[in-house]
Structures are given as C-alpha cells and as structure tokens.
C-alpha cells in the first residue's frame, strides 16, 4: 500500500556524501563496493540499517549516508548520522581507510584517479560517462548534502518551489566548503558548485542556470522543465536510460516519484551536526517564505531567474563576503537597503542565530555566522598558497572533526606544530 504524501515541513530527508580516503596518504581510495558488500556473497548498491541507509554513488570512492524515511526531528537525525559515520570509520579502518568530509577532495586528479561504480546499474553510469565525461570535477570529485522537503499536493509544491528558488542563491554563503582543487586554491570558495554549474552543459535543458524557472504546479513543471530535457536527451540516449526526473541537475529538483523537492547546492560540512545546522537554517528560511511572512507568493514567483543566478555565482566565488546589491531580491527576503554582504544577510535572516526554533543549533550556527563557512575556515587554516603539508594537516583535522562530531575552527597551520613527512602528501596517480 502506498504511503499518503507528507504535508510540507512534516519531515525531511537528508543525504550526505563522503569520500573514502587512504588513512595514511588521505588520497581517494576506490573501495565503496567492498564496504557495501560486507560479508555477503554478492555486490550491493545499498545497505539498510534500521532507519538509516548507505548507498553507492557514481564514483567508487564515494558513499552516501541517508535516512530511509522522512523524519521530523533534525536533532535526532544529526545523532543518527554521526553514529553511521563512526560505524563506517570502524569498518574502513580495517581497510586502512577513513571518511573525509568537505565538498571536494583537495588534491584529487579525477582524470587519473576516478573509478566508476562497476556493479549493478553500471550501464547507467557508463551512459552518463559517454555523454558527459565523468572523470572530472563536478562528477567524480564532489560531495554534497541533499535536503528533501515533502509536499502533499500541487498547491504545496507551487509554494515550496517558489520559496526554495529564492533561498538557493545564498546557500553557498553559509555552506561553501570546497576552496581547493588539485592541490591549489581554486579562486572559488565553492569550487564544487562552480564545476557543477557546467557539468551537464552538453544537455543545457537538464541544468539551465542552476536556479529553476518559476512554475505554477506539477503540469507546468513537466511542460517547462522535464519535457524539454527529455527531448534534448533523446538524441544522445536513444534507449531512454536517462529518461527520469533525476536527470534534471538544477539546484533544486522536483521528485514527484516521492513527493519531495530536493535541494542540491549545499556542500558537505565537517560533521553531521554542522550539516544539520545548515539544513535547519535552510528550512527555517524556506518556511518563512512559504508561509508568506516575507513576501506574497505572486511576488516571489516574479523573481527573475537570471538575476537569481547572478547572485548564486557571486556566492560561489566569495561565499559570505559576496556582495548582494539587488534591492528587489533583498526586499523579497524582508530586508531593507541596497546592499548586503551575504554573511551579514544570513545573520539578519537568522536573527544572529537567536531564532528560538534554531536553539538546538546555536553552537554550529555561531561558528558559521561568526567565523564564516567551512571554506573560509579551511583557507584561514591552510592559507591561499597551501602546499601539500599544510593541506594534508588541515584535511587530517577535518577527518578527525568528522569522526568526533565537532566543529572545525580553522586555526592557522603555522600555530600548530605537527610535522609530517613529505611523502604522505604526494597525490596518488
């Protein structure tokens, strides 16, 4: 018997992606299939552990951890995710491996190091690889959090989509965690999203400007977003392997198969408590817009997609220091004035982290608002010109933060004396 769809905000589904890395070198280790196989005789794409689950991703060094059914209690979810992280670390320890957080691996060369999932559904991944070329950043080197928000009917979907659309552009200001790529500062605080913006450019209708256009409901979404995407993909995918709503790569996609809107622009943080704090802040702002507290629905839906995409690109580059000088957008968020830095805008929207509903997240939100997103703290610790030793030290600290479930404060590397041999930080090719 099918379940009755949950109403908006009655629960949330969270998906967290993590890298598997060698415990000594911290280079990626493509053994996700061995972890998921466990002691069984056959390869598995997923493992169900009560209310939680693990599953594979396109790249063999990635694992996804998720809650199986929507849950209303984010605090309990954070604890559950932390328990799964520790269990995975315990299993990986026997393989000389561990989990690493963050939106991208800081020195992986995906062209040489990426290995795609070779087991069940591998034909689908090969099709993606043939069309898009998946051994590159944006495909084989990215770790994100997906936040799935339910809707019960078409009216709820329309309101939820309008609200999420306005929140997407400023999420990197809170959640960017990927400043390094191939051993160098990329120039983007959210390099994962910069790579993601064009990773499906061969099918422009599948990603648009990342920010989705306004839609009035399910039928309008099918006609405006999904059908053009399917028509465009047919020439490259004549068998229709990719004819599914998950081919849509926008920053938020409708999953009508499970009555949820999936937000996809959030980098993974240093620990589940930080991830769920970002989710809580996101949901708080989405709900204020959904409830019409900041602007009426019709006004929200008139927001120009190109203007929202410009704000997103600024936040991809500068995160919390991005300058938002669009008075019409600021007015939609209930803010007076012509300009805000994105970090200051979040502080205002969250009342400095003092919103009663966000009280369980006061500590991680204080770090995010006072010290900046994880990308800025990584840069503070490593420096813009970080060498392998400094990067290795910082990301080893991030691995420890993930395992212990604590925030990373970005103490500069020079203030900590922890010598490492040069050979540890040479990337594997």
ABEGO torsion letter per residue (X at the ends): XBBBBBBBGABBBBBBBBBBBBAAAGBBBBAAAAAAAEABABBBABBBBEABBBBBBABAABBBBBBABBBABAAAAAAAAAAAAAAAAAAAAAAGBBBBBEABBAABBAAAABBBBABBGAAAAAAAAAAAGABBBGAABBBBBBBBBBBABAAAAAAAAAAAAAAAAAAAAAABABABBGGBBAGBABAAAAAAAAAAAABAAAAEAGBBBBBAEAAAAAAAAAAAAAAAAAAABAAGAABBAAABABABBBBAAAGBBBBAABBBBABAAAAAAAAAAAAAAAAAAAAGAABBAAAAAABBAAAAAAAAAAAAAAEAABBBABAAAAAAAGBBEABBBAAAAAAAAAGGGABAAAAAAAAAAAAAAAAEBAAAAAAAAAEAABBAAAAAAAAAAAAAAAAAGBBBAGBBAAABBBBBBAAAABBBX
